[in-house]
Amino acid sequence: MKKNNTNNVRILHEYIRYLRDAKRQDDSTIDGAMKSINRFEEYTNYLDFRKFRAKHAIGFKKGLLAQKSLVTGEKLSKATVLTATRHLKMLFQYLVTQQGYRSKINYSDIEYFNLSEKDTRIANTKRKRNVATIEQIMQTLEAMPSSTDIEMRDRALIAFVILTGARDGAVASVKIKHIDIAEGSFYQDAREVNTKFSKTFTTYFFPVDELPLKILTEWMEYLIKELGYKQSDPLFPKTKLGHNKNQQFEVAGLLKDHWSNASPIRKVFKQAFEVVGLPYFKPHSFRNTLVRLGENLCRTPEEFKAWSQNLGHESVLTSFYSYGDVPDYKQAELLRKLAVPVESTSSDMEEQFEQFKQFQKMMNKNKPQ
């Protein structure tokens, strides 16, 4: 079987540059698109993109819907198929604008990548997220050992993420100088920190508990005073490996290098929660935890706006729609309250009800059509 097509390789190089420089997509998003495109090329045996026809889109789509996941052994989810077909649709929409392709590809053929309305609705269904409570996170931190450099780093890592809600890419690239313990802040400088959309902003520590701040403070003092780390060194340094007497690799301390990706961070989280008998909560899920905490603590729209901005969101609705699971979360909460009989409605409850109605109006007004 063919392994590539020279013309496809050339135009894909241009397409990657287009995604990165024109569409401003990050590397992880581009990697996802390239994986989908590679799936399509494997299906067509690396057919030249200029020979694309509707039948190729139809066959690829049907093949994905019947394909089984190598991880679960079950059919690929509709969401996965939808993402892949959207990636291919975007590619060919780009190709029809390029010299040598616009006369070869029929724009109407690209529409055959669309899933049925039923499958699209299933793919877009919002599913309940596995979100840790603050109590579960504190329980995990208390149970984590801290007798070695590696253990102290891993414990501080989880403490830092719940304090800041930082994305794992930012956590892997943060330097000591970006943290101000006295001010309780994390300066996410996009020149050095891997932030989403290369956005620079300051995150102030969320009011979660005293324990995470204590752990982070002790870790920074240890790095600087005991290990001699400088301000420009990583806050969470990479693990150093060495050979034992049997010439086998073993942990030998810490380097002064950043992790190259977020995989080690996710591994730390998984192991920490397994030890205390809790399900694996991904680092990114801590942002959901913080949004839910904000819903309970914030008393005014202005307070929640500040809370949302602290997560790096320009719009409050991003916090609601992407992280808060507001409809489902609030629905359960309100129904539980309604199940408790009351003799009269207090002024506080009346005010809360009025605020809820105003919130619903705002949500309906701003909800995408």
N, C-alpha and C positions, 0 to 999 in steps of 0.2 A: 504493500500500500504506500501511496505517496505520503510524505511527511510535511510538505509545504508547497506553496505555489509562489514563484518569484514575484509575479505581479501583485499578488495579495500581500506579501511581506512588505513590498515597497509602499503600497497605499496605506497599509495598517500603521506603518511608521509615521506617515503624515497624519493619520487619524489620531494617533496617540498625542502628537504635538497639538492637534486641534483641541482635543479634550482637555489637555493640561493648560494650554496658554489662552485659548479662546473661551472655552466653557468653564475654566477655572476649577476643574475637578481634581481631587487629591489622588494620590497614588493608589490607595486602597480601592477607590471607586473605579479607577481605570483598570486595575487588575481584575475586578469583577467583570467588567465589560469584555476584557480580553479572554477570560475564561469562557464566557458565553459564545463569543465569536469562534473560539477554538472548537467548541462543541459542534457548531454549525459546519465548520470546515471538515471536521472528522466525518460528519454525516454525509457531506457531499463529496468525500474523497478529495478534498482540497480543490474543488472546482473554481476556476477563475471567477471572481465576483462579477465580471462583465457578462457572464453567461447566466446570471441569476434569473429565474423565472418564478412565477407564482407556485408552481408545483414543488419547488424546493422549500419554500416557506411552509406550505401545507404539510409536506412530509416530515420536515424537521419538528414542527409543532406536534404532530401526532406521535412522533417518536419520543419526544420529551414526556408527553402525557402518559405514555406507557412504560417509560423507563423507571427502573428501581434505583433507589439511593444506595451507594456503596456502604454508607454508614448505618442506616436503619434497616435496609433490606426491603423497605416499603416503597411504593410509588412516590416519585418526586411530588412535593407539594405543589398545589396550584400557584402559590406565591413564588416558588422557585421558577416554575415554567414561565410565569408572567414576566418576571425580571429578565430572564434569558431572551424571551421574544422581544421585549422592549429594547434590549441592548442591540439586537439585530436590526430592529426597525430603525433605530437611531443611526446605525452604521450606514444602512442603504439610503437613508434620507440624506446623509452626508455625501455618499458616493454620487448620487444623481446631480450634485452640484459641481462635480469635478470633471475636468477635461478628460476625454477618453472613456467616460462612464455614462455621462448624461444622455448620450445617444444610444446606449446599449441597454439601459435598464428602464423598464416601464414603471412609472411612479405608482400606478394602481396595483402592480404586483406586490409592492411593499406592504400594502394593507392586509395581505393574507397572513401576516405574522400575528394579527389580532386574535386573541382568544374569544370564545363565545361570551355573550353577556353573562351567562350563568357562571362560567369558570372565572371570569373577571371579578364577579361579585364575591365568589368564594375566596379568591386570592387576596382580595382587599379587605376581607373580614378582619376586624380588630380583635385579636385574641388576648386573653388575660395574661399578664406578665407575672413572672415569678419574682416578687419584690420582697427584699428583706426588711424587717422592722429595725428600728434603732436598737431595740432591746436585744435582738438576735446578733446584731453586729457587735454590740458591747460584750455580749456573752462570748463571742468568738475571740475578740481581742484579749479578754481576761484569761482565756484558756491557752493562748499562744505562748510558747516558750520564748525566752529572750536571753539565753546564756551565751550564745555565739554571735559573731558578726552577722552571719546570714539570718539567724532567727530574729535579731533586732531589726535588721533591714526589712524583713518580710512583715513583721508586726507594724513597723512604722509606715509601710506601704499601704496597708489597709486603713490605718488611722488617717493617713493623708487623704485618701480618696473620699472617705466619708466627711472629712472636714471641708473639702473643696469641691467635690463632685466633678473633679477633673477627668477628662477622657483619658483612656489608657495611653494614647499616643503622646499626650502632653506629659503624663506621669513618667513615661520612659525617657523623656528628653529634658525634664526639669533639672536646673542646677541649684546649688545651695543659695546662690545670690538672689534667686527669684523669690525666696521666702523671707518674709519679715515677721518673726515671731512676736515682737513687741506690738506691731500694728495688727497682727493676725491676718496676714494677707499673702496671696500668691500672685505675683506679677507674671501673667502669661504673655511674655514678649515673643511675638510671632517670628522675630528674627532668629531666635534660638529655641523656642518651644514649639513643638509640633501641634499647633492648634487647628481646629476645623476652619476651613476657608482662610487660613493664615490671618486670623483676626487677633489683634492685641487688646487685652483687657485685664482688669484686676479683679480677682476673686477674693472676697473676705471670708474668713473661716465661718462656716455655718454653726449656729448654736446647738450642737448635738449633745455634747457631754464633755466633762472635764478630762476623761481618760484619753481620748485621741490626741488632744493638745499636749498632754503630759508626755505621751509616748513619742510624738513628733519632736518635741523640745529636747527630750533626752537623747534622741537619735542624732539630732543635729549637733548637739554638744559633743557627743561621742565621736562623730565624724571629724570635727574640727580639732578638738582638744586631744583626743586619744590617737586617732589615725592620721592626723596632720593634713586633712583635706582642705583645699582652698575654696574660695567663693565660686570659682569657675568650674569646680568639679561637680559631677552628678550627685544629686540628692539620693538617688537609688542606684548605686554602682553595680556593675555587672559582676557575676560570680567568677572568681578565679579558680581555674582547675590546674591540678598538678598530678604527677605520677607518684604512686606509693612504691613500697619496696618490691611489689609484684609487677611493677610497670603498668598498673591499671590507673585510670583517671579517678581522682577524688577531689572533693572541694578543698581548696587551699586558701580561702579568704576572699577578699574583694579586690577588684581592679579599680582604676580610676577612669573607666570607660562607661558610656551609656549602653543600655540594651539597644540592639539594632531594631527590635520590634517589640510588640506587646505580648507575645506568647508567654514569656516567663512570668509576667504579671498575672495573667489568667491562671497559670499553673499554681501560683501562690494562693490565689483566692480559692481555687478548687480544693486544695489540700487543707487549707485552714478551716473551711466549713465542714469538710468530711470528718475531721477530727472530733468536732462537737456534735456530730450526727445530724447536721443540717444539709439541705440540698445545696447544690452549687449556685451561688448568686454571682453572676458576672460583674466585673468592675463597672460596666456601663449601667447596670441596674441600680447602682447606688444613686444615680441621678433621679430615678423614679422614687426611691426612698426619700430623697430630699424634697422633691416636689410635694409628696404626700405630707411630709412634715410641715412644709410651708403652708399647705392648705389648712392645717390645724392651728398653726401659730400666728399667721398673718391675720390682722383684724380689719385692715382697710385695703382697697385696691392699690393704693400707693405702696403699701408694705409688700404686697405680693409682686408688684412691678419690680421693686428693688430686689426681691428674692429671685425673680426670674432673670434679671440682668446679671445677677451674681453667678448664674449658671452659663452666662454667655449668650442668652437669648435676647434678641432685639425686640421681640414681640411676646407679650404675656400669653397669647394664644398658642405659641410654640410649646410653652410649658404645659398648657392644658391638653392640647391635642396629641403631642408627641410623647409626653412623659406622665401626665397626671391621671390619665384614664378617668377623667372627671365624670362622664355620664354613668359608667358602671360603678365606680367607687362611691359617688355621691348617692346614687340610687339605693344601694344597699344600706348606706348609713341613714338616709332619710326614712326608709321603710322600717328600719329597726326602731327608730324614734317614734314613728307613727303607731307601732305595735304596743307602745306603753300608754295606757289611758291617762289622761290628765283632766282635771276639773275645769281649768280655765287656761287661757293662753296668756302667758306673761308678756310684758312689754318687750323683754329681750327676745322672746321667741317670735313676736310679731316683727321686730326689726330684722331678725335673721331671715324670716320668711320673705320679707320685702327685698332684702339684699339678694336672696336666691332668685327671686323673680327677675330682678334687674340683671343678674348674671345670665339667666337663661335668655333674656332678650338680646344681650350682647353676643352670646354664643351663636344664636340663630342668625343675627345680623351679619356676623363675620364668617359664618360657616361657608366653605366653598360650595358652590352650586354644582 
